[in-house]
Every structure is written in C-alpha cells, then in structure tokens.
Amino acid sequence: MNTHDRLYHLAKEIDTKVSAIEQAASSGRVATLTWNISAGLGTVTVDGMGSLRSVDLNPDAVETQTEASLAQHILRAINDAERAARTRRDAMVEEAEKGGFR
C-alpha cells in the first residue's frame, strides 16, 4: 500500500470516528432523563443538556410538605437530574471516542 492509500484510509477512519462522536453528542443532547423527587413528591425531567423540561408533582405527597421543604426537594432533584444527564452524555461521547458507540 503506498503513502497515498494509507493517508486515504486514515482519513476515512478519522471521518468515521468523528461521525460517531458527533452522533453520540447529538443523541446525548436530545435524550431525556426522568428523576424521582425524594419523599415520593413526583418527578423532574431534563433533556440531555440538563435543561429542565417538566416537573410532575404528586398532589397527595405535596400536601405533607412545607413550602420550603418542597422547594428544597424539587431543587435537589433538578440538580441531581442535570448532573446525571451530563454524566450520561459525557459517557456516550467518551465511548464513541473509544470506537464503541453504535
């Protein structure tokens, strides 16, 4: 195999890897993650970038909370969901960088 052929195959390999990484990043950005709010208060949903998409509350459980404790539970769940989404997205990109993303 001459130098031109080796460079061509190397470029194709790089293109394939870049495409896989871009695909992983894109999939990671749009995938949603639903996280339970402690005390059975409901769930929060974030997208792959960690942006809040929804908060669904259990009315019966909400009645047992003070405003301050409800706010703390919801905020903690949002922060945890954002962190989990970011970790999942980063893991998908890292796996693609290794060549294992399909």
C-alpha positions as CSV (number, residue, x, y, z in Angstrom):
1,M,0.0,0.0,0.0
2,N,1.5,3.3,-1.0
3,T,1.5,6.5,1.1
4,H,-1.5,8.0,-0.7
5,D,-3.6,4.9,0.0
6,R,-2.5,4.8,3.7
7,L,-3.4,8.5,4.1
8,Y,-6.8,7.9,2.3
9,H,-7.6,5.1,4.7
10,L,-6.5,7.0,7.7
11,A,-8.7,10.0,6.7
12,K,-11.7,7.6,6.2
13,E,-11.1,6.2,9.7
14,I,-10.9,9.6,11.2
15,D,-14.1,10.7,9.4
16,T,-15.9,7.6,10.8
17,K,-14.7,8.3,14.3
18,V,-15.7,12.0,14.1
19,S,-19.2,11.0,12.8
20,A,-19.6,8.5,15.7
21,I,-18.6,11.2,18.2
22,E,-21.0,13.7,16.7
23,Q,-23.8,11.1,16.7
24,A,-23.1,10.4,20.4
25,A,-23.1,14.0,21.3
26,S,-26.3,14.6,19.4
27,S,-28.1,11.6,20.9
28,G,-26.9,12.7,24.4
29,R,-28.3,16.2,23.9
30,V,-31.8,15.1,23.0
31,A,-32.2,12.1,25.3
32,T,-34.4,13.0,28.3
33,L,-33.9,11.7,31.8
34,T,-36.6,11.5,34.4
35,W,-35.5,11.7,38.0
36,N,-37.6,10.9,41.1
37,I,-38.1,13.7,43.7
38,S,-37.5,12.4,47.2
39,A,-40.3,11.7,49.6
40,G,-42.5,10.4,46.8
41,L,-43.2,14.0,45.6
42,G,-43.1,13.2,41.9
43,T,-40.5,13.5,39.1
44,V,-38.5,16.0,37.2
45,T,-37.5,15.6,33.6
46,V,-34.4,17.1,32.0
47,D,-33.0,16.9,28.4
48,G,-29.5,15.6,27.7
49,M,-28.1,19.1,28.2
50,G,-29.6,19.2,31.7
51,S,-32.3,21.7,30.8
52,L,-35.5,21.3,32.8
53,R,-38.4,20.0,30.7
54,S,-41.0,19.2,33.3
55,V,-41.9,18.9,37.0
56,D,-44.7,16.4,37.8
57,L,-45.9,16.5,41.4
58,N,-47.9,14.0,43.4
59,P,-50.6,16.2,44.9
60,D,-51.1,13.9,48.0
61,A,-47.4,14.0,48.8
62,V,-47.1,17.7,48.2
63,E,-49.7,18.4,50.9
64,T,-47.4,16.8,53.6
65,Q,-44.6,19.3,52.9
66,T,-43.9,22.9,53.9
67,E,-43.2,25.3,51.0
68,A,-39.5,25.5,52.0
69,S,-39.1,21.7,52.2
70,L,-41.0,21.2,48.9
71,A,-38.7,23.7,47.2
72,Q,-35.6,22.0,48.6
73,H,-36.7,18.6,47.4
74,I,-37.5,19.8,43.9
75,L,-34.3,21.8,43.6
76,R,-32.2,18.9,44.7
77,A,-33.9,16.6,42.2
78,I,-33.4,19.1,39.4
79,N,-29.7,19.4,40.3
80,D,-29.3,15.6,40.5
81,A,-31.0,15.1,37.2
82,E,-28.9,17.7,35.5
83,R,-25.7,16.1,36.8
84,A,-26.9,12.6,35.8
85,A,-27.8,13.8,32.3
86,R,-24.4,15.5,31.9
87,T,-22.6,12.4,33.1
88,R,-24.6,10.1,30.7
89,R,-23.9,12.5,27.8
90,D,-20.2,12.6,28.6
91,A,-20.1,8.8,28.9
92,M,-21.7,8.4,25.5
93,V,-19.2,10.7,23.9
94,E,-16.3,9.0,25.7
95,E,-17.5,5.6,24.5
96,A,-17.7,6.9,20.9
97,E,-14.2,8.3,21.2
98,K,-13.0,4.8,22.0
99,G,-14.8,3.5,19.0
100,G,-17.5,1.6,20.9
101,F,-20.6,3.8,20.0
102,R,-23.1,2.1,17.8
